[in-house]
């Protein structure tokens, strides 16, 4: 495959481009937390307790910019915000499930995990 540019960055493979959407410590846990439907910010923070508020906000913005999640603001008192997966992100779920299974295999082989 020929390398290509997107948003001022050079990519050398489709895997590298996919990882620009999914990579990092927090994007995959966020996507997996949204797999069963829309989730409010506070509930998302509870599902991923080790992430800071600043990092959660940053990662949510990045995922929204990449078209992986939607952010819906409900004009209520107090205002309510929900995040949900887009069709683009839902296509990644089977891959993330395989990655999870592979990680569990590696952990068992290393003698770690529950």
MOPAC internal coordinates of N, CA, C and O (Angstrom, degrees):
PM7 1SCF
backbone

  N    0.0000 0     0.00 0     0.00 0    0    0    0
  C    1.4483 1     0.00 0     0.00 0    1    0    0
  C    1.5264 1   108.75 1     0.00 0    2    1    0
  O    1.2310 1   121.57 1   -36.62 1    3    2    1
  N    1.2824 1   114.60 1   143.38 1    3    2    1
  C    1.4567 1   121.13 1   178.76 1    5    3    2
  C    1.5302 1   110.05 1   -81.46 1    6    5    3
  O    1.2310 1   120.44 1   -37.32 1    7    6    5
  N    1.3414 1   116.77 1   142.68 1    7    6    5
  C    1.4619 1   119.84 1   177.70 1    9    7    6
  C    1.5339 1   109.34 1   -69.24 1   10    9    7
  O    1.2310 1   121.03 1   -21.73 1   11   10    9
  N    1.3146 1   115.64 1   158.27 1   11   10    9
  C    1.4572 1   120.88 1  -176.96 1   13   11   10
  C    1.5132 1   110.90 1  -149.27 1   14   13   11
  O    1.2310 1   121.40 1   -18.76 1   15   14   13
  N    1.3189 1   114.94 1   161.24 1   15   14   13
  C    1.4661 1   122.10 1   178.30 1   17   15   14
  C    1.5231 1   109.71 1  -106.64 1   18   17   15
  O    1.2310 1   122.06 1   -36.61 1   19   18   17
  N    1.3207 1   113.67 1   143.39 1   19   18   17
  C    1.4673 1   120.60 1   174.23 1   21   19   18
  C    1.5186 1   107.03 1  -149.84 1   22   21   19
  O    1.2310 1   120.50 1   -51.73 1   23   22   21
  N    1.3210 1   116.65 1   128.27 1   23   22   21
  C    1.4673 1   122.18 1  -179.80 1   25   23   22
  C    1.5299 1   111.37 1    48.72 1   26   25   23
  O    1.2310 1   120.55 1  -130.02 1   27   26   25
  N    1.3097 1   116.55 1    49.98 1   27   26   25
  C    1.4672 1   124.14 1   173.95 1   29   27   26
  C    1.5279 1   113.84 1    65.89 1   30   29   27
  O    1.2310 1   120.28 1  -157.10 1   31   30   29
  N    1.3386 1   117.07 1    22.90 1   31   30   29
  C    1.4590 1   120.22 1   178.00 1   33   31   30
  C    1.5201 1   109.14 1  -130.04 1   34   33   31
  O    1.2310 1   120.64 1   -36.52 1   35   34   33
  N    1.3133 1   116.39 1   143.48 1   35   34   33
  C    1.4578 1   122.38 1   179.10 1   37   35   34
  C    1.5251 1   109.30 1   -94.89 1   38   37   35
  O    1.2310 1   120.89 1   -51.09 1   39   38   37
  N    1.3308 1   115.91 1   128.91 1   39   38   37
  C    1.4676 1   122.36 1   177.98 1   41   39   38
  C    1.5267 1   108.58 1  -115.49 1   42   41   39
  O    1.2310 1   120.98 1   -38.17 1   43   42   41
  N    1.3296 1   115.73 1   141.83 1   43   42   41
  C    1.4581 1   121.03 1  -177.18 1   45   43   42
  C    1.5212 1   113.52 1  -105.36 1   46   45   43
  O    1.2310 1   120.09 1   166.61 1   47   46   45
  N    1.3419 1   117.43 1   -13.39 1   47   46   45
  C    1.4641 1   119.85 1  -179.54 1   49   47   46
  C    1.5259 1   110.04 1  -156.84 1   50   49   47
  O    1.2310 1   120.54 1   -20.42 1   51   50   49
  N    1.3342 1   116.58 1   159.58 1   51   50   49
  C    1.4607 1   120.05 1   176.11 1   53   51   50
  C    1.5325 1   112.15 1   -62.35 1   54   53   51
  O    1.2310 1   120.07 1   146.85 1   55   54   53
  N    1.3285 1   117.48 1   -33.15 1   55   54   53
  C    1.4701 1   120.15 1   178.94 1   57   55   54
  C    1.5239 1   110.03 1   -64.27 1   58   57   55
  O    1.2310 1   120.49 1   136.34 1   59   58   57
  N    1.3171 1   116.67 1   -43.66 1   59   58   57
  C    1.4634 1   120.64 1   177.90 1   61   59   58
  C    1.5258 1   110.73 1   -60.05 1   62   61   59
  O    1.2310 1   120.34 1   139.10 1   63   62   61
  N    1.3357 1   116.96 1   -40.90 1   63   62   61
  C    1.4648 1   121.28 1   179.15 1   65   63   62
  C    1.5335 1   110.82 1   -66.35 1   66   65   63
  O    1.2310 1   120.41 1   138.50 1   67   66   65
  N    1.3387 1   116.83 1   -41.50 1   67   66   65
  C    1.4693 1   120.40 1   177.66 1   69   67   66
  C    1.5254 1   110.63 1   -62.97 1   70   69   67
  O    1.2310 1   120.58 1   139.19 1   71   70   69
  N    1.3274 1   116.51 1   -40.81 1   71   70   69
  C    1.4619 1   119.60 1  -179.03 1   73   71   70
  C    1.5228 1   112.20 1   -69.13 1   74   73   71
  O    1.2310 1   120.02 1   157.00 1   75   74   73
  N    1.3253 1   117.57 1   -23.00 1   75   74   73
  C    1.4628 1   120.08 1   173.63 1   77   75   74
  C    1.5294 1   110.15 1   -65.73 1   78   77   75
  O    1.2310 1   120.44 1   154.38 1   79   78   77
  N    1.3190 1   116.76 1   -25.62 1   79   78   77
  C    1.4709 1   121.72 1   178.03 1   81   79   78
  C    1.5307 1   111.73 1   -88.08 1   82   81   79
  O    1.2310 1   120.28 1   147.37 1   83   82   81
  N    1.3402 1   117.08 1   -32.63 1   83   82   81
  C    1.4669 1   121.23 1  -171.08 1   85   83   82
  C    1.5209 1   114.50 1  -112.31 1   86   85   83
  O    1.2310 1   120.06 1   162.63 1   87   86   85
  N    1.3135 1   117.48 1   -17.37 1   87   86   85
  C    1.4474 1   121.42 1  -169.73 1   89   87   86
  C    1.5128 1   114.69 1   -72.04 1   90   89   87
  O    1.2310 1   121.53 1   -13.44 1   91   90   89
  N    1.2986 1   114.67 1   166.56 1   91   90   89
  C    1.4555 1   121.67 1  -178.71 1   93   91   90
  C    1.5181 1   110.22 1   105.79 1   94   93   91
  O    1.2310 1   121.25 1    -7.40 1   95   94   93
  N    1.2870 1   115.21 1   172.60 1   95   94   93
  C    1.4607 1   121.29 1  -176.46 1   97   95   94
  C    1.5204 1   113.08 1   -71.62 1   98   97   95
  O    1.2310 1   119.60 1   145.93 1   99   98   97
  N    1.3314 1   118.37 1   -34.07 1   99   98   97
  C    1.4593 1   120.61 1  -165.94 1  101   99   98
  C    1.5201 1   115.98 1  -110.16 1  102  101   99
  O    1.2310 1   118.89 1   161.57 1  103  102  101
  N    1.3111 1   119.72 1   -18.43 1  103  102  101
  C    1.4723 1   119.83 1  -174.85 1  105  103  102
  C    1.5215 1   112.56 1   -63.28 1  106  105  103
  O    1.2310 1   120.15 1   135.10 1  107  106  105
  N    1.3160 1   117.32 1   -44.90 1  107  106  105
  C    1.4629 1   119.61 1  -178.81 1  109  107  106
  C    1.5297 1   111.18 1   -65.65 1  110  109  107
  O    1.2310 1   118.49 1   133.40 1  111  110  109
  N    1.3353 1   120.48 1   -46.60 1  111  110  109
  C    1.4649 1   118.49 1   176.38 1  113  111  110
  C    1.5381 1   112.91 1   -58.93 1  114  113  111
  O    1.2310 1   120.12 1   144.76 1  115  114  113
  N    1.3224 1   117.37 1   -35.24 1  115  114  113
  C    1.4683 1   120.05 1   177.74 1  117  115  114
  C    1.5209 1   109.48 1   -65.47 1  118  117  115
  O    1.2310 1   120.21 1   131.38 1  119  118  117
  N    1.3236 1   117.20 1   -48.62 1  119  118  117
  C    1.4644 1   120.25 1  -179.40 1  121  119  118
  C    1.5237 1   111.26 1   -61.04 1  122  121  119
  O    1.2310 1   120.06 1   136.89 1  123  122  121
  N    1.3231 1   117.48 1   -43.11 1  123  122  121
  C    1.4622 1   119.75 1   179.22 1  125  123  122
  C    1.5312 1   111.46 1   -65.65 1  126  125  123
  O    1.2310 1   119.97 1   148.13 1  127  126  125
  N    1.3203 1   117.67 1   -31.87 1  127  126  125
  C    1.4693 1   121.28 1   177.85 1  129  127  126
  C    1.5257 1   112.22 1   -69.51 1  130  129  127
  O    1.2310 1   120.58 1   159.24 1  131  130  129
  N    1.3214 1   116.50 1   -20.76 1  131  130  129
  C    1.4681 1   121.02 1  -179.03 1  133  131  130
  C    1.5332 1   112.62 1   -98.81 1  134  133  131
  O    1.2310 1   120.09 1  -178.11 1  135  134  133
  N    1.3075 1   117.43 1     1.89 1  135  134  133
  C    1.4681 1   120.81 1  -171.34 1  137  135  134
  C    1.5207 1   114.78 1   -62.55 1  138  137  135
  O    1.2310 1   119.29 1   153.82 1  139  138  137
  N    1.3244 1   118.96 1   -26.18 1  139  138  137
  C    1.4687 1   120.65 1  -176.19 1  141  139  138
  C    1.5269 1   113.48 1  -100.49 1  142  141  139
  O    1.2310 1   120.37 1  -169.91 1  143  142  141
  N    1.3194 1   116.90 1    10.09 1  143  142  141
  C    1.4568 1   119.48 1   177.11 1  145  143  142
  C    1.5162 1   111.73 1   132.87 1  146  145  143
  O    1.2310 1   120.91 1    -2.41 1  147  146  145
  N    1.3401 1   115.87 1   177.59 1  147  146  145
  C    1.4678 1   121.31 1  -177.25 1  149  147  146
  C    1.5226 1   112.39 1   -58.26 1  150  149  147
  O    1.2310 1   121.39 1   -35.35 1  151  150  149
  N    1.3280 1   114.94 1   144.65 1  151  150  149
  C    1.4664 1   122.00 1  -178.61 1  153  151  150
  C    1.5204 1   108.80 1  -136.01 1  154  153  151
  O    1.2310 1   121.20 1   -42.92 1  155  154  153
  N    1.3226 1   115.30 1   137.08 1  155  154  153
  C    1.4622 1   120.47 1   175.55 1  157  155  154
  C    1.5269 1   110.19 1   -74.84 1  158  157  155
  O    1.2310 1   121.16 1   -23.23 1  159  158  157
  N    1.3282 1   115.38 1   156.77 1  159  158  157
  C    1.4585 1   121.74 1  -176.68 1  161  159  158
  C    1.5355 1   111.51 1   -54.04 1  162  161  159
  O    1.2310 1   120.03 1   129.86 1  163  162  161
  N    1.3243 1   117.55 1   -50.14 1  163  162  161
  C    1.4657 1   121.24 1  -177.53 1  165  163  162
  C    1.5190 1   112.50 1   -60.64 1  166  165  163
  O    1.2310 1   120.56 1   140.62 1  167  166  165
  N    1.3309 1   116.54 1   -39.38 1  167  166  165
  C    1.4636 1   120.60 1   178.17 1  169  167  166
  C    1.5289 1   110.62 1   -67.98 1  170  169  167
  O    1.2310 1   120.82 1   142.33 1  171  170  169
  N    1.3229 1   116.05 1   -37.67 1  171  170  169
  C    1.4576 1   120.61 1   177.48 1  173  171  170
  C    1.5293 1   110.46 1   -63.30 1  174  173  171
  O    1.2310 1   120.61 1   137.45 1  175  174  173
  N    1.3147 1   116.45 1   -42.55 1  175  174  173
  C    1.4673 1   121.47 1   178.02 1  177  175  174
  C    1.5297 1   110.41 1   -62.67 1  178  177  175
  O    1.2310 1   119.55 1   141.89 1  179  178  177
  N    1.3229 1   118.47 1   -38.11 1  179  178  177
  C    1.4678 1   121.58 1   177.83 1  181  179  178
  C    1.5273 1   111.38 1   -67.00 1  182  181  179
  O    1.2310 1   120.40 1   144.82 1  183  182  181
  N    1.3306 1   116.85 1   -35.18 1  183  182  181
  C    1.4678 1   120.59 1  -179.43 1  185  183  182
  C    1.5255 1   112.09 1   -72.21 1  186  185  183
  O    1.2310 1   120.65 1   156.77 1  187  186  185
  N    1.3341 1   116.36 1   -23.23 1  187  186  185
  C    1.4637 1   121.18 1   179.90 1  189  187  186
  C    1.5326 1   106.90 1  -126.55 1  190  189  187
  O    1.2310 1   120.09 1  -106.93 1  191  190  189
  N    1.3233 1   117.43 1    73.07 1  191  190  189
  C    1.4675 1   120.73 1  -169.53 1  193  191  190
  C    1.5256 1   115.22 1   -65.30 1  194  193  191
  O    1.2310 1   119.25 1   156.03 1  195  194  193
  N    1.3135 1   119.03 1   -23.97 1  195  194  193
  C    1.4647 1   120.31 1  -175.66 1  197  195  194
  C    1.5187 1   114.01 1   -84.85 1  198  197  195
  O    1.2310 1   119.91 1   174.92 1  199  198  197
  N    1.3304 1   117.77 1    -5.08 1  199  198  197
  C    1.4612 1   120.96 1   179.56 1  201  199  198
  C    1.5313 1   109.12 1   -86.62 1  202  201  199
  O    1.2310 1   120.48 1   -41.14 1  203  202  201
  N    1.3164 1   116.69 1   138.86 1  203  202  201
  C    1.4666 1   120.01 1   177.24 1  205  203  202
  C    1.5325 1   109.28 1   -78.04 1  206  205  203
  O    1.2310 1   120.65 1   -19.31 1  207  206  205
  N    1.3196 1   116.36 1   160.69 1  207  206  205
  C    1.4640 1   120.36 1   177.59 1  209  207  206
  C    1.5282 1   110.79 1   -60.22 1  210  209  207
  O    1.2310 1   120.71 1   137.29 1  211  210  209
  N    1.3215 1   116.24 1   -42.71 1  211  210  209
  C    1.4591 1   120.12 1  -179.56 1  213  211  210
  C    1.5252 1   111.30 1   -61.00 1  214  213  211
  O    1.2310 1   120.39 1   134.28 1  215  214  213
  N    1.3379 1   116.86 1   -45.72 1  215  214  213
  C    1.4603 1   120.60 1  -179.33 1  217  215  214
  C    1.5249 1   111.15 1   -67.72 1  218  217  215
  O    1.2310 1   120.07 1   140.76 1  219  218  217
  N    1.3293 1   117.47 1   -39.24 1  219  218  217
  C    1.4682 1   119.99 1   177.75 1  221  219  218
  C    1.5227 1   110.06 1   -61.31 1  222  221  219
  O    1.2310 1   120.52 1   133.93 1  223  222  221
  N    1.3220 1   116.62 1   -46.07 1  223  222  221
  C    1.4705 1   119.77 1   178.04 1  225  223  222
  C    1.5238 1   111.89 1   -60.13 1  226  225  223
  O    1.2310 1   120.48 1   136.03 1  227  226  225
  N    1.3289 1   116.68 1   -43.97 1  227  226  225
  C    1.4638 1   121.32 1   179.78 1  229  227  226
  C    1.5234 1   111.04 1   -61.87 1  230  229  227
  O    1.2310 1   120.76 1   132.88 1  231  230  229
  N    1.3220 1   116.16 1   -47.12 1  231  230  229
  C    1.4650 1   120.41 1  -178.06 1  233  231  230
  C    1.5261 1   111.80 1   -66.85 1  234  233  231
  O    1.2310 1   120.25 1   141.31 1  235  234  233
  N    1.3213 1   117.12 1   -38.69 1  235  234  233
  C    1.4701 1   120.14 1   176.99 1  237  235  234
  C    1.5247 1   110.74 1   -62.49 1  238  237  235
  O    1.2310 1   120.42 1   137.59 1  239  238  237
  N    1.3304 1   116.81 1   -42.41 1  239  238  237
  C    1.4729 1   120.02 1   177.72 1  241  239  238
  C    1.5203 1   111.37 1   -62.20 1  242  241  239
  O    1.2310 1   120.65 1   136.88 1  243  242  241
  N    1.3393 1   116.36 1   -43.12 1  243  242  241
  C    1.4670 1   120.10 1   179.67 1  245  243  242
  C    1.5299 1   111.47 1   -64.39 1  246  245  243
  O    1.2310 1   120.41 1   136.39 1  247  246  245
  N    1.3243 1   116.81 1   -43.61 1  247  246  245
  C    1.4611 1   120.13 1   179.04 1  249  247  246
  C    1.5257 1   111.43 1   -64.76 1  250  249  247
  O    1.2310 1   120.61 1   143.52 1  251  250  249
  N    1.3199 1   116.43 1   -36.48 1  251  250  249
  C    1.4653 1   120.12 1   177.23 1  253  251  250
  C    1.5307 1   110.51 1   -67.40 1  254  253  251
  O    1.2310 1   120.58 1   137.38 1  255  254  253
  N    1.3200 1   116.49 1   -42.62 1  255  254  253
  C    1.4663 1   121.09 1   179.54 1  257  255  254
  C    1.5295 1   111.22 1   -62.33 1  258  257  255
  O    1.2310 1   120.28 1   143.24 1  259  258  257
  N    1.3321 1   117.06 1   -36.76 1  259  258  257
  C    1.4633 1   121.87 1   179.64 1  261  259  258
  C    1.5244 1   112.51 1   -79.38 1  262  261  259
  O    1.2310 1   120.10 1   177.21 1  263  262  261
  N    1.3311 1   117.41 1    -2.79 1  263  262  261
  C    1.4638 1   120.39 1   178.93 1  265  263  262
  C    1.5176 1   113.91 1    78.33 1  266  265  263
  O    1.2310 1   120.56 1  -156.93 1  267  266  265
  N    1.3377 1   116.54 1    23.07 1  267  266  265
  C    1.4586 1   120.96 1  -178.70 1  269  267  266
  C    1.5323 1   112.49 1   -92.76 1  270  269  267
  O    1.2310 1   120.36 1   153.25 1  271  270  269
  N    1.3255 1   116.91 1   -26.75 1  271  270  269
  C    1.4620 1   121.18 1   178.92 1  273  271  270
  C    1.5198 1   109.48 1  -136.58 1  274  273  271
  O    1.2310 1   121.76 1   -19.07 1  275  274  273
  N    1.3252 1   114.23 1   160.93 1  275  274  273
  C    1.4604 1   120.67 1   171.86 1  277  275  274
  C    1.5222 1   108.10 1  -114.16 1  278  277  275
  O    1.2310 1   121.45 1   -27.82 1  279  278  277
  N    1.3046 1   114.83 1   152.18 1  279  278  277
  C    1.4670 1   122.68 1   176.60 1  281  279  278
  C    1.5179 1   106.65 1  -120.54 1  282  281  279
  O    1.2310 1   120.67 1   -59.43 1  283  282  281
  N    1.3217 1   116.33 1   120.57 1  283  282  281
  C    1.4587 1   120.78 1  -179.84 1  285  283  282
  C    1.5233 1   109.20 1  -115.48 1  286  285  283
  O    1.2310 1   120.96 1   -58.14 1  287  286  285
  N    1.3181 1   115.76 1   121.86 1  287  286  285
  C    1.4566 1   122.17 1   178.65 1  289  287  286
  C    1.5214 1   108.09 1  -100.31 1  290  289  287
  O    1.2310 1   120.78 1   -57.38 1  291  290  289
  N    1.3412 1   116.11 1   122.62 1  291  290  289
  C    1.4603 1   122.11 1   177.06 1  293  291  290
  C    1.5231 1   107.86 1   -99.18 1  294  293  291
  O    1.2310 1   120.62 1   -56.32 1  295  294  293
  N    1.2980 1   116.42 1   123.68 1  295  294  293
  C    1.4629 1   122.15 1  -177.62 1  297  295  294
  C    1.5252 1   109.35 1   -80.11 1  298  297  295
  O    1.2310 1   121.63 1  -103.79 1  299  298  297
  N    1.3122 1   114.49 1    76.21 1  299  298  297
  C    1.4589 1   122.46 1   178.13 1  301  299  298
  C    1.5135 1   108.01 1  -121.01 1  302  301  299
  O    1.2310 1   120.90 1    -5.83 1  303  302  301
  N    1.2891 1   115.89 1   174.17 1  303  302  301
  C    1.4634 1   120.27 1   174.47 1  305  303  302
  C    1.5142 1   107.92 1  -117.79 1  306  305  303
  O    1.2310 1   119.15 1   -65.64 1  307  306  305
  N    1.3171 1   119.22 1   114.36 1  307  306  305
  C    1.4623 1   127.13 1    -7.09 1  309  307  306
  C    1.5342 1   110.81 1   -72.08 1  310  309  307
  O    1.2310 1   120.00 1   -21.94 1  311  310  309
  N    1.3413 1   117.60 1   158.06 1  311  310  309
  C    1.4675 1   120.35 1   180.00 1  313  311  310
  C    1.5272 1   111.05 1   -59.89 1  314  313  311
  O    1.2310 1   121.59 1   -34.11 1  315  314  313
  N    1.3140 1   114.56 1   145.89 1  315  314  313
  C    1.4678 1   121.14 1   179.91 1  317  315  314
  C    1.5176 1   108.08 1  -120.78 1  318  317  315
  O    1.2310 1   120.66 1   -43.59 1  319  318  317
  N    1.3356 1   116.35 1   136.41 1  319  318  317
  C    1.4635 1   122.44 1   177.58 1  321  319  318
  C    1.5228 1   107.82 1  -123.53 1  322  321  319
  O    1.2310 1   121.05 1   -47.22 1  323  322  321
  N    1.3290 1   115.61 1   132.78 1  323  322  321
  C    1.4593 1   120.68 1   176.08 1  325  323  322
  C    1.5284 1   109.62 1  -124.31 1  326  325  323
  O    1.2310 1   121.38 1   -34.54 1  327  326  325
  N    1.3176 1   114.97 1   145.46 1  327  326  325
  C    1.4579 1   122.11 1   177.05 1  329  327  326
  C    1.5189 1   108.16 1  -114.90 1  330  329  327
  O    1.2310 1   120.90 1   -37.08 1  331  330  329
  N    1.3331 1   115.89 1   142.92 1  331  330  329
  C    1.4580 1   120.76 1  -179.36 1  333  331  330
  C    1.5260 1   109.48 1  -145.63 1  334  333  331
  O    1.2310 1   120.98 1   -24.13 1  335  334  333
  N    1.3221 1   115.74 1   155.87 1  335  334  333
  C    1.4554 1   121.08 1   177.15 1  337  335  334
  C    1.5143 1   111.03 1   -74.53 1  338  337  335
  O    1.2310 1   120.72 1   -34.31 1  339  338  337
  N    1.3116 1   116.22 1   145.69 1  339  338  337
  C    1.4594 1   121.70 1   170.90 1  341  339  338
  C    1.5337 1   107.58 1   -90.23 1  342  341  339
  O    1.2310 1   120.71 1    -7.61 1  343  342  341
  N    1.3252 1   116.24 1   172.39 1  343  342  341
  C    1.4664 1   120.94 1   176.69 1  345  343  342
  C    1.5295 1   110.51 1   -59.98 1  346  345  343
  O    1.2310 1   120.50 1   144.46 1  347  346  345
  N    1.3247 1   116.64 1   -35.54 1  347  346  345
  C    1.4736 1   121.15 1   178.28 1  349  347  346
  C    1.5270 1   110.58 1   -59.65 1  350  349  347
  O    1.2310 1   120.10 1   135.75 1  351  350  349
  N    1.3218 1   117.42 1   -44.25 1  351  350  349
  C    1.4647 1   121.50 1   179.82 1  353  351  350
  C    1.5242 1   111.12 1   -71.84 1  354  353  351
  O    1.2310 1   120.05 1   142.66 1  355  354  353
  N    1.3144 1   117.50 1   -37.34 1  355  354  353
  C    1.4665 1   120.36 1   179.90 1  357  355  354
  C    1.5315 1   111.27 1   -61.60 1  358  357  355
  O    1.2310 1   120.27 1   148.84 1  359  358  357
  N    1.3242 1   117.09 1   -31.16 1  359  358  357
  C    1.4748 1   120.45 1   176.64 1  361  359  358
  C    1.5168 1   111.52 1   -65.75 1  362  361  359
  O    1.2310 1   120.11 1   156.40 1  363  362  361
  N    1.3274 1   117.40 1   -23.60 1  363  362  361
  C    1.4639 1   120.89 1  -179.82 1  365  363  362
  C    1.5284 1   112.83 1   -82.40 1  366  365  363
  O    1.2310 1   119.33 1   163.26 1  367  366  365
  N    1.3193 1   118.89 1   -16.74 1  367  366  365
  C    1.4694 1   120.97 1  -174.10 1  369  367  366
  C    1.5297 1   113.83 1   -57.49 1  370  369  367
  O    1.2310 1   118.64 1   135.16 1  371  370  369
  N    1.3354 1   120.19 1   -44.84 1  371  370  369
  C    1.4718 1   118.00 1   177.71 1  373  371  370
  C    1.5305 1   113.02 1   -60.88 1  374  373  371
  O    1.2310 1   120.41 1   145.08 1  375  374  373
  N    1.3196 1   116.82 1   -34.92 1  375  374  373
  C    1.4611 1   121.23 1   178.05 1  377  375  374
  C    1.5294 1   109.58 1   -68.28 1  378  377  375
  O    1.2310 1   120.72 1   138.32 1  379  378  377
  N    1.3368 1   116.24 1   -41.68 1  379  378  377
  C    1.4609 1   119.88 1   179.05 1  381  379  378
  C    1.5227 1   111.04 1   -65.69 1  382  381  379
  O    1.2310 1   120.31 1   145.56 1  383  382  381
  N    1.3401 1   117.01 1   -34.44 1  383  382  381
  C    1.4632 1   120.55 1   176.12 1  385  383  382
  C    1.5312 1   110.41 1   -64.85 1  386  385  383
  O    1.2310 1   120.55 1   138.85 1  387  386  385
  N    1.3355 1   116.55 1   -41.15 1  387  386  385
  C    1.4642 1   120.22 1   177.69 1  389  387  386
  C    1.5270 1   110.65 1   -66.03 1  390  389  387
  O    1.2310 1   120.44 1   140.08 1  391  390  389
  N    1.3086 1   116.76 1   -39.92 1  391  390  389
  C    1.4636 1   121.24 1   177.97 1  393  391  390
  C    1.5312 1   110.64 1   -63.61 1  394  393  391
  O    1.2310 1   120.54 1   140.26 1  395  394  393
  N    1.3304 1   116.58 1   -39.74 1  395  394  393
  C    1.4639 1   121.52 1   176.59 1  397  395  394
  C    1.5262 1   110.57 1   -61.87 1  398  397  395
  O    1.2310 1   120.53 1   132.64 1  399  398  397
  N    1.3311 1   116.59 1   -47.36 1  399  398  397
  C    1.4642 1   120.81 1   179.76 1  401  399  398
  C    1.5277 1   110.66 1   -62.02 1  402  401  399
  O    1.2310 1   120.37 1   139.80 1  403  402  401
  N    1.3107 1   116.91 1   -40.20 1  403  402  401
  C    1.4578 1   120.18 1   179.24 1  405  403  402
  C    1.5271 1   110.38 1   -66.63 1  406  405  403
  O    1.2310 1   120.37 1   139.10 1  407  406  405
  N    1.3176 1   116.90 1   -40.90 1  407  406  405
  C    1.4648 1   120.45 1   176.62 1  409  407  406
  C    1.5145 1   111.95 1   -61.68 1  410  409  407
  O    1.2310 1   120.17 1   139.43 1  411  410  409
  N    1.3388 1   117.28 1   -40.57 1  411  410  409
  C    1.4665 1   121.12 1   177.26 1  413  411  410
  C    1.5298 1   110.64 1   -63.28 1  414  413  411
  O    1.2310 1   120.76 1   139.50 1  415  414  413
  N    1.3426 1   116.15 1   -40.50 1  415  414  413
  C    1.4632 1   120.77 1   176.75 1  417  415  414
  C    1.5348 1   110.51 1   -60.94 1  418  417  415
  O    1.2310 1   120.70 1   132.27 1  419  418  417
  N    1.3333 1   116.26 1   -47.73 1  419  418  417
  C    1.4674 1   119.81 1  -179.47 1  421  419  418
  C    1.5313 1   111.55 1   -62.36 1  422  421  419
  O    1.2310 1   120.67 1   140.67 1  423  422  421
  N    1.3434 1   116.32 1   -39.33 1  423  422  421
  C    1.4561 1   120.18 1   179.19 1  425  423  422
  C    1.5337 1   110.77 1   -64.70 1  426  425  423
  O    1.2310 1   120.62 1   136.65 1  427  426  425
  N    1.3306 1   116.43 1   -43.35 1  427  426  425
  C    1.4605 1   119.79 1   178.74 1  429  427  426
  C    1.5267 1   110.69 1   -63.43 1  430  429  427
  O    1.2310 1   120.71 1   138.32 1  431  430  429
  N    1.3302 1   116.25 1   -41.68 1  431  430  429
  C    1.4676 1   119.98 1   178.74 1  433  431  430
  C    1.5246 1   111.84 1   -63.72 1  434  433  431
  O    1.2310 1   120.60 1   149.83 1  435  434  433
  N    1.3292 1   116.47 1   -30.17 1  435  434  433
  C    1.4619 1   121.76 1   179.13 1  437  435  434
  C    1.5234 1   111.81 1   -86.97 1  438  437  435
  O    1.2310 1   120.52 1   174.48 1  439  438  437
  N    1.3346 1   116.62 1    -5.52 1  439  438  437
  C    1.4641 1   120.48 1   179.76 1  441  439  438
  C    1.5068 1   114.46 1    76.81 1  442  441  439
  O    1.2310 1   120.24 1  -154.37 1  443  442  441
  N    1.3324 1   117.15 1    25.63 1  443  442  441
  C    1.4587 1   121.18 1   177.25 1  445  443  442
  C    1.5229 1   109.82 1  -116.79 1  446  445  443
  O    1.2310 1   121.23 1   -13.66 1  447  446  445
  N    1.3173 1   115.25 1   166.34 1  447  446  445
  C    1.4568 1   120.26 1   177.62 1  449  447  446
  C    1.5183 1   110.68 1    97.50 1  450  449  447
  O    1.2310 1   122.26 1    -3.46 1  451  450  449
  N    1.3458 1   113.28 1   176.54 1  451  450  449
  C    1.4576 1   119.02 1  -175.21 1  453  451  450
  C    1.4403 1   111.30 1   -95.01 1  454  453  451
  O    1.2310 1   120.10 1   180.00 1  455  454  453

